[in-house]
């Protein structure tokens, strides 16, 4: 049963409807390593996640921001279990079955096939390589609402970080605004295409990387899902 319909059923008695109401739950957990000497991390993914965090704050989300060595596996697991985020956002390296964190300045697995159940009932988005091949389907099987990631390498060009930031962040920004995963995917696809068009003349090689990222952005799960959750609160 869809989440909203289930909650409505719980409140089917008229007297209860007067005492309770359904509101959005907007808690986001951001996982962003910052490993020294790793250019993808320090020059692209960590700063790009800062922009997304700022957007989340502006949109009224409660933000838990795990940075650098605070992205250890144990800390990621602990925060998911205690904060209970509606939306998990990851920026850094990935592989088929792993989203990477950081411990003692070393990139280490944070979420993989062994603890993917932590993503159950949550919306998930990652800007990283390859995880939509394996971890994404496992997350959906574990009842994640939706999973947005890449099914191949995620490329950036350090000469054009502003354009890659815009394109890579477009989906997360849309989700933070309350749009559906399908709408967010479509917005990101269009933004990648826009930035490709801006670069294809002056630098076809860099433009090709944007096109590659666009074509490997992958949406799994319910396209009508939104990043926020729903909760019941008592009316004073």
WOQUIJO-V171163 format. One line per field, one symbol per residue. psi: psi as a letter, one per 30 degrees, with the letter a starting at -180 (. if undefined). burial: I if it has 16 or more other ideal C-beta (glycine too) atoms within 10 Angstrom, else O. A space follows every 50 residues. Layout:
psi->???
burial->???
This chain:
psi->kleeeeeeefhfkeeeeffllklkjikkkkjjlikkfjeeeefdeeeefe eeeeeeefggljkjjjkbffgleeeeeeeeeeeikfkkkkjbllaegkkk akkhgkklkekaffgfffgkglkkkkjlkfffeeeeeeeefggkelkkak gakjklkffheeeeeeeffeeeeeeffglleeeeeeeeeeeeeeeeefff efieeeeeeeeeeefgkkklajffllelaklkkkk.
burial->OOOOOOOOOOOOOOOOOOOOOIOOIIIIIIIIIIIOOIOIIOOIIIOIII OIIOIIOOIOIOIIIIIIIIIIIOIIOOIIOOIOIIIIIIIIIIIOIIII IIIOOOIOIIIIOOOIOIIOOIIIIIIIIIIIIIIIIIIIOIOIIIIIII IOOIIIIOOIOOIIIIIIIIIIIIIIOOIIIOIIIIIIIOIIOOIIOIIO OOOOOIIOIIIIIIOIIIIIIIOOIIIIIOOOOOOO
